[in-house]
């Protein structure tokens, strides 16, 4: 499963300030309310509250999943780094052994040359 987008590519909300957003929803609420009865307003308001709750649940679940994916990736990266470090240490050890063997063989060659 891939990560959910945290930021949209384009959005009207990038072009307006938080104050303008609040004013927009305030004006929308007042405009819609003008032609509705009290009972209709109650139904609509309750429906919008329910819609908002569903949207909050979806957003929090997406955040939870993104955090889990990120944590899993960080764990894999840490394990990979640990394996690479171990592999590097093993290679250094092998190189040291080879250098020691070369040094020993060079001494043997020098003894033979005498």
VOZALUM-26443 format. One record per residue: residue in one letter; x, y, z of N, C-alpha, C in turn. Coordinates in steps of 0.001 Angstrom, whole numbers. Example, Ala and Ser with C-alpha at 12.3 -4.5 7.8 and 13.67 -1.06 7.14 Angstrom:
VOZALUM-26443
("A", (13190, -5690, 7800), (12300, -4500, 7800), (13200, -3300, 7800))
("S", (12850, -2250, 7080), (13670, -1060, 7140), (12900, 30, 7870))
This chain:
VOZALUM-26443
("X", (850, -1172, 0), (0, 0, 0), (895, 1234, 0))
("X", (592, 2167, -882), (1371, 3400, -948), (873, 4426, 52))
("X", (1682, 5430, 228), (1307, 6494, 1161), (190, 7348, 569))
("X", (-614, 7916, 1445), (-1638, 8856, 1026), (-996, 10223, 866))
("X", (-1500, 10987, -62), (-954, 12322, -297), (-1212, 13213, 899))
("X", (-177, 13921, 1325), (-322, 14869, 2422), (-655, 16259, 1894))
("X", (-190, 16544, 678), (-402, 17852, 73), (-898, 17640, -1350))
("X", (-2006, 18269, -1721), (-2503, 18113, -3093), (-1623, 18855, -4079))
("X", (-1687, 18430, -5346), (-919, 19110, -6384), (-1414, 20542, -6561))
("X", (-2721, 20704, -6582), (-3328, 22026, -6705), (-4540, 22078, -5778))
("X", (-4787, 23240, -5211), (-5936, 23384, -4327), (-6315, 24846, -4228))
("X", (-7616, 25101, -4195), (-8101, 26465, -4005), (-7668, 27001, -2643))
("X", (-7457, 26099, -1674), (-7101, 26514, -321), (-5668, 27049, -228))
("X", (-4855, 26842, -1263), (-3514, 27423, -1285), (-3556, 28898, -1655))
("X", (-4652, 29327, -2274), (-4743, 30692, -2792), (-5442, 31656, -1838))
("X", (-5981, 31144, -732), (-6688, 32025, 193), (-6120, 31866, 1602))
("X", (-6275, 32915, 2386), (-5752, 32910, 3755), (-6721, 32169, 4682))
("X", (-6283, 31825, 5884), (-7195, 31191, 6850), (-8403, 32090, 7163))
("X", (-8184, 33403, 7248), (-9301, 34313, 7503), (-10297, 34296, 6356))
("X", (-9796, 34279, 5137), (-10681, 34239, 3968), (-11449, 32923, 3914))
("X", (-10803, 31836, 4310), (-11485, 30538, 4352), (-12624, 30578, 5360))
("X", (-12368, 31130, 6544), (-13409, 31246, 7570), (-14563, 32112, 7079))
("X", (-14243, 33221, 6461), (-15292, 34104, 5929), (-16114, 33417, 4844))
("X", (-15443, 32644, 4001), (-16148, 31924, 2938), (-17184, 30975, 3527))
("X", (-16768, 30146, 4514), (-17704, 29189, 5097), (-18785, 29886, 5925))
("X", (-18438, 30999, 6547), (-19441, 31789, 7273), (-20498, 32289, 6296))
("X", (-20061, 32900, 5196), (-20996, 33434, 4197), (-21824, 32315, 3573))
("X", (-21190, 31184, 3310), (-21926, 30051, 2746), (-23018, 29595, 3707))
("X", (-22680, 29486, 4992), (-23670, 29078, 5995), (-24830, 30044, 6075))
("X", (-24536, 31340, 6079), (-25602, 32344, 6148), (-26444, 32305, 4881))
("X", (-25815, 32184, 3720), (-26554, 32185, 2453), (-27468, 30969, 2341))
("X", (-26967, 29806, 2698), (-27781, 28589, 2620), (-28921, 28645, 3628))
("X", (-28667, 29212, 4793), (-29662, 29248, 5864), (-30860, 30137, 5550))
("X", (-30697, 31117, 4682), (-31758, 32086, 4412), (-33037, 31441, 3878))
("X", (-32897, 30421, 3061), (-34083, 29850, 2429), (-34581, 28566, 3086))
("X", (-34007, 28181, 4209), (-34388, 26921, 4850), (-35191, 27161, 6124))
("X", (-36040, 26190, 6424), (-36796, 26247, 7679), (-35888, 25794, 8821))
("X", (-36367, 25962, 10038), (-35590, 25541, 11206), (-35324, 24042, 11160))
("X", (-36343, 23254, 10827), (-36157, 21803, 10748), (-35166, 21425, 9649))
("X", (-35270, 22101, 8514), (-34321, 21826, 7422), (-32889, 22207, 7830))
("X", (-32766, 23331, 8539), (-31445, 23745, 9032), (-30864, 22704, 9985))
("X", (-31713, 22194, 10881), (-31246, 21167, 11814), (-30776, 19909, 11084))
("X", (-31546, 19482, 10093), (-31167, 18285, 9331), (-29860, 18533, 8581))
("X", (-29783, 19670, 7897), (-28575, 19982, 7135), (-27354, 20120, 8054))
("X", (-27502, 20845, 9154), (-26383, 21040, 10085), (-25922, 19707, 10664))
("X", (-26871, 18861, 11072), (-26498, 17553, 11599), (-25823, 16691, 10539))
("X", (-26309, 16778, 9328), (-25675, 16039, 8225), (-24263, 16523, 7959))
("X", (-24063, 17834, 8005), (-22720, 18382, 7787), (-21775, 18010, 8929))
("X", (-22294, 17999, 10161), (-21472, 17576, 11296), (-21073, 16116, 11123))
("X", (-22007, 15285, 10715), (-21704, 13868, 10482), (-20682, 13713, 9358))
("X", (-20847, 14483, 8302), (-19886, 14453, 7193), (-18496, 14855, 7689))
("X", (-18443, 15891, 8516), (-17158, 16337, 9061), (-16527, 15244, 9924))
("X", (-17330, 14558, 10718), (-16804, 13483, 11564), (-16203, 12367, 10713))
("X", (-16906, 11998, 9640), (-16389, 10955, 8740), (-15067, 11416, 8122))
("X", (-15004, 12677, 7724), (-13784, 13205, 7122), (-12638, 13204, 8134))
("X", (-12929, 13530, 9403), (-11901, 13484, 10448), (-11388, 12060, 10651))
("X", (-12306, 11084, 10647), (-11901, 9685, 10812), (-11016, 9253, 9642))
("X", (-11404, 9604, 8430), (-10607, 9244, 7250), (-9230, 9888, 7317))
("X", (-9167, 11169, 7672), (-7889, 11874, 7753), (-6994, 11257, 8829))
("X", (-7562, 10935, 9984), (-6735, 10358, 11052), (-6273, 8952, 10685))
("X", (-7107, 8166, 10009), (-6701, 6826, 9576), (-5587, 6921, 8536))
("X", (-5696, 7877, 7617), (-4629, 8076, 6630), (-3322, 8466, 7321))
("X", (-3414, 9324, 8327), (-2220, 9718, 9077), (-1614, 8507, 9770))
("X", (-2462, 7694, 10398), (-1996, 6483, 11069), (-1273, 5565, 10083))
("X", (-1868, 5338, 8917), (-1253, 4464, 7917), (50, 5051, 7393))
("X", (73, 6359, 7115), (1306, 6995, 6653), (2411, 6871, 7694))
("X", (2068, 7076, 8970), (3058, 6953, 10040), (3591, 5520, 10127))
("X", (2697, 4539, 9971), (3117, 3137, 10020), (4029, 2809, 8840))
("X", (3688, 3301, 7669), (4520, 3073, 6478), (5888, 3717, 6666))
("X", (5911, 4951, 7176), (7184, 5641, 7408), (8030, 4919, 8445))
("X", (7412, 4454, 9524), (8143, 3734, 10568), (8719, 2436, 10013))
("X", (7936, 1753, 9202), (8397, 503, 8604), (9584, 769, 7666))
("X", (9498, 1845, 6883), (10581, 2191, 5964), (11840, 2580, 6743))
("X", (11672, 3338, 7828), (12817, 3722, 8656), (13485, 2488, 9268))
("X", (12677, 1521, 9683), (13219, 285, 10245), (14017, -467, 9184))
("X", (13474, -562, 7979), (14184, -1233, 6893), (15487, -506, 6571))
("X", (15439, 824, 6544), (16640, 1610, 6263), (17701, 1402, 7336))
("X", (17270, 1348, 8606), (18210, 1134, 9709), (18844, -258, 9611))
("X", (18042, -1262, 9283), (18561, -2621, 9138), (19543, -2695, 7968))
("X", (19206, -2024, 6893), (20083, -2009, 5718), (21411, -1327, 6056))
("X", (21356, -222, 6772), (22566, 490, 7166), (23423, -387, 8082))
("X", (22758, -1110, 8995), (23474, -1996, 9910), (24166, -3115, 9127))
("X", (23461, -3685, 8148), (24039, -4747, 7327), (25211, -4215, 6504))
("X", (25065, -3005, 5963), (26141, -2410, 5184), (27366, -2149, 6060))
("X", (27141, -1703, 7283), (28250, -1452, 8213), (28960, -2763, 8532))
("X", (28175, -3807, 8789), (28753, -5121, 9091), (29539, -5628, 7888))
("X", (28971, -5483, 6711), (29642, -5913, 5490), (30941, -5142, 5275))
("X", (30921, -3852, 5544), (32121, -3023, 5410), (33194, -3472, 6393))
("X", (32789, -3759, 7622), (33743, -4226, 8628), (34349, -5568, 8221))
("X", (33528, -6457, 7675), (34027, -7752, 7226), (35025, -7583, 6089))
("X", (34720, -6670, 5161), (35640, -6415, 4054), (36958, -5827, 4558))
("X", (36882, -4918, 5508), (38103, -4346, 6074), (38940, -5429, 6741))
("X", (38277, -6337, 7439), (38974, -7440, 8090), (39664, -8323, 7047))
("X", (38981, -8649, 5975), (39563, -9458, 4899), (40746, -8746, 4256))
("X", (40604, -7450, 4048), (41697, -6661, 3459), (42914, -6699, 4374))
("X", (42691, -6550, 5677), (43782, -6594, 6655), (44472, -7950, 6607))
("X", (43703, -9038, 6537), (44282, -10381, 6454), (45132, -10517, 5194))
("X", (44605, -10021, 4068), (45358, -10098, 2810), (46636, -9272, 2880))
("X", (46557, -8111, 3494), (47752, -7276, 3648), (48793, -7993, 4508))
("X", (48335, -8628, 5575), (49246, -9385, 6437), (49894, -10534, 5665))
("X", (49103, -11227, 4822), (49648, -12326, 4026), (50663, -11804, 3011))
("X", (50341, -10678, 2391), (51279, -10079, 1433), (52576, -9709, 2126))
("X", (52470, -9139, 3300), (53655, -8754, 4072), (54484, -9991, 4432))
("X", (53794, -11050, 4851), (54489, -12292, 5189), (55193, -12871, 3962))
("X", (54477, -12901, 2831), (55067, -13429, 1600), (56243, -12571, 1140))
("X", (56129, -11266, 1308), (57235, -10393, 931), (58471, -10670, 1787))
("X", (58255, -10936, 3061), (59376, -11302, 3937), (60013, -12614, 3473))
("X", (59143, -13571, 3087), (59656, -14855, 2608), (60483, -14658, 1327))
("X", (59989, -13797, 454), (60709, -13510, -793), (62059, -12874, -477))
("X", (62052, -11944, 454), (63298, -11270, 826), (64316, -12265, 1412))
("X", (63828, -13232, 2205), (64695, -14268, 2784), (65292, -15118, 1661))
("X", (64469, -15495, 706), (64922, -16344, -405), (65949, -15618, -1256))
("X", (65784, -14336, -1478), (66686, -13529, -2298), (68079, -13430, -1676))
("X", (68212, -13544, -421), (69511, -13376, 247), (70407, -14477, -60))
